[in-house]
Amino acid sequence: MAPDARSSIARYGRLFGLLLVLVAFDVVAVAAAYVLGHVFFAIVTTLQFNPDMAAMILRFDVVPLVPFLLVGTPLTLVAQSVFGYRMTLRDIDTVPTEADGTDLAADDLAGRVAKLAHTAGMTPPDVRLVDSETPNSFVASRPGERTLFVTTALVEALDSDELDAVLAHELAHLDNGDSFVMTAAGFLPTMTTRFVERLFEDADDSPLFRRLRGEAVDWDFTAVAKSYNPLMVLLFLPAALPAAGGLYLASTACYRLLSRIREYAADAGGVAICGSPAAMASALETLTTDHRPDSDLRAAETGLRELCVLPYTIEPEPADGTDDPDRFDRIARRWDAVCTAVLPGSHPDPQDRIAALRERQASLERTG
């Protein structure tokens, strides 16, 4: 079998495996939503003094589980494909992009990417230059749309060959198909986080919780009616938090393990495009020594970091004096500390990647 054929089979096999893992977690997420939905409506009917209806709902036979999974899983996949990509673009667009010389640098990047894509036999993706002090790059995609993001700090840190190597690395993610899977996979942990945050916000803003904190509360019926029932939120939290927390940990662990696996393949694919393992190794050495950001790689939040060439957060740090955490911010920080301790890293050790690239370069020199 020809090497190109073997490479294609390996690439499609890896993509199929990634898709299977994504579908498996979607099934688990839909099943969790099925259970929580029943619990939620059971609480609602109980508070409406209809215990018989609540008991019927908790028998879990009002809506059969299997049809719910068969319908819900494909819908979740569609939502991931559409909204995962949108969330990624929206999150990165919050970073300013008005640095001096941005237009010229963006034009140069677009030209470089087009040339490398032509070498790889690919259609060039859209290219966006992000004004950030963190040197990083990543790609996000869904069927019919692909975008490559590069920060100004990365352009400034690397020489021409190193920059081409990193851009080729990102194009390899697109060519392998894993950028689509990863963009979609980031939807589940992100939505789980927002679901929990919304529960806490609703609980925190409710008259009951404000009164428990000792605040003066105007028990105006209209104001209370416009908010969630405080008692309903209080009863739902014990069921929702363990389920959402467990789903977040499991989906994020899977997301990060997928991220680790795909980096070596993208390094190899990028080398095949740009032709220089040494340039990619040199780029990684430059980015992990002289230009490592002050915020440690562990401080980067789930979402973009798994897509990036290195696990550095691109979001700007809060200015001094503006970070005044309330009770729920402190809870969130403790949760982040637990996640940091429990969850796997999102990327292989850069030194391992550099060693693999150096060995590939040595092999090319021996055979050349």
C-alpha positions, -999 to +999 in steps of 0.1 A: +000+000+000+013+035-009+024+058+019-002+084+009-030+058+011-018+046+045-017+082+057-052+088+045-065+056+062-048+066+095-062+101+093-097+090+087-095+063+113-083+088+139-112+112+129-137+084+131-124+075+166-127+111+177-163+113+164-172+081+183-159+095+215-178+128+209-211+109+202-206+087+233-204+118+255-234+133+237-254+102+247-243+107+283-252+144+282-287+137+267-293+110+293-283+135+321-307+161+306-334+135+305-331+127+342-327+164+353-357+173+332-379+148+350-366+159+384-372+196+375-408+190+364-414+168+394-404+197+417-426+221+398-457+198+401-449+192+438-448+229+445-481+232+426-496+207+451-499+179+426-479+150+442-496+124+421-483+140+389-449+144+405-448+107+414-458+098+378-430+120+364-404+103+386-413+069+373-395+081+341-421+066+318-439+097+306-412+101+278-394+068+270-356+071+273-345+053+241-366+076+217-354+106+237-318+095+231-323+088+195-338+122+189-317+142+214-282+129+204-284+140+167-299+174+178-270+178+203-245+171+175-261+197+153-261+222+182-224+215+188-215+219+152-234+252+148-231+269+182-197+255+192-181+274+163-201+305+170-191+305+207-155+301+198-156+331+175-176+351+199-152+344+228-121+354+208-137+385+194-139+399+229-101+405+226-093+439+210-080+438+174-068+474+169-030+472+172-009+494+150+000+476+118-027+450+122-040+453+087-005+448+071+003+419+094-030+403+086-025+406+049+010+390+052-005+362+073-033+355+048-006+353+020+015+329+040-015+307+049-027+307+012+008+296+001+010+268+027-026+257+019-017+255-018+012+233-009-010+210+011-037+209-016-062+226+007-086+255+005-072+284+026-092+291+058-102+326+069-074+343+088-078+366+118-051+384+137-058+389+174-041+417+194-029+398+224+003+397+245+001+359+246+018+341+217-006+315+205-027+302+175-056+279+169-082+269+143-120+265+147-142+249+121-176+236+112-188+222+078-183+250+053-165+274+076-130+274+089-110+302+107-074+304+117-065+327+146-030+341+153-020+365+180+002+395+174+026+383+200+031+351+181+039+369+149+064+392+168+081+363+186+088+340+156+110+343+126+097+336+091+104+298+091+091+293+126+059+312+118+053+291+086+058+260+107+032+270+133+007+280+105+013+246+088+006+229+122-028+247+123-035+237+087-028+201+096-055+203+122-079+213+095-067+187+071-069+160+098-105+170+105-099+171+143-104+209+144-141+203+137-144+176+163-126+197+189-146+228+182-178+208+186-165+190+217-158+223+235-195+230+234-205+205+261-181+216+290-188+253+281-226+249+282-223+228+314-203+256+330-229+282+319-258+261+332-242+259+367-234+296+366-270+304+357-283+283+386-261+301+410-270+335+396-307+328+399-303+315+434-281+344+444-306+370+430-337+354+445-353+371+475-349+341+496-311+339+492-307+376+496-327+375+528-305+347+541-275+369+534-290+396+557-300+420+529-332+440+532-357+425+508-389+440+495-412+410+492-432+426+464-452+398+448-447+411+412-409+411+416-409+376+431-431+363+404-408+376+377-379+356+391-375+319+395-393+304+424-366+305+452-378+273+467-377+255+433-341+266+427-332+255+463-347+220+457-332+216+422-297+225+431-288+193+450-298+172+419-284+195+393-250+203+407-237+168+411-249+158+377-236+190+360-203+188+379-198+152+370-206+158+334-183+188+333-154+168+347-159+138+324-164+159+292-135+182+300-112+153+308-122+137+274-118+171+257-083+175+270-072+140+263-084+145+227-064+177+226-032+159+238-036+132+212-041+155+182-011+177+188+015+150+178-005+143+146-007+180+138+030+184+144+037+156+119+012+170+095+026+205+098+061+192+091+048+174+059+034+208+047+063+231+056+090+205+052+110+215+083+108+196+117+135+219+129+115+250+123+085+237+143+108+225+171+125+260+172+091+277+173+080+256+203+114+263+220+110+301+214+074+301+227+080+281+258+112+299+270+116+336+262+079+344+256+060+323+281+032+345+296+030+354+333-003+335+336+006+298+340-008+274+315-029+259+342-048+292+346-062+290+311-099+282+312-115+253+293-126+262+258-099+279+237-069+265+254-076+230+241-076+243+206-044+263+208-009+252+197+002+258+234-021+259+265-018+296+272-049+317+278-056+344+252-081+362+274-065+393+290-060+393+328-082+416+349-067+449+358-054+455+393-080+466+417-110+454+395-111+419+408-134+419+439-148+384+441-182+378+458-192+345+475-200+327+443-167+339+426-149+324+455-168+291+451-160+292+414-123+296+421-123+267+445-139+246+418-113+257+393-086+246+418-102+212+421-104+209+383-068+218+380-058+191+405-081+164+390-082+169+353-054+160+329-034+186+311-047+197+277-014+194+259+016+171+258+048+184+274+064+208+249+098+192+255+084+159+244+070+174+213+103+192+206+123+159+211+100+141+187+105+169+161+143+169+166+144+131+161+123+135+129+148+162+117+177+139+124+161+111+106+156+133+075+192+143+076+204+107+079+182+096+049+189+127+029 
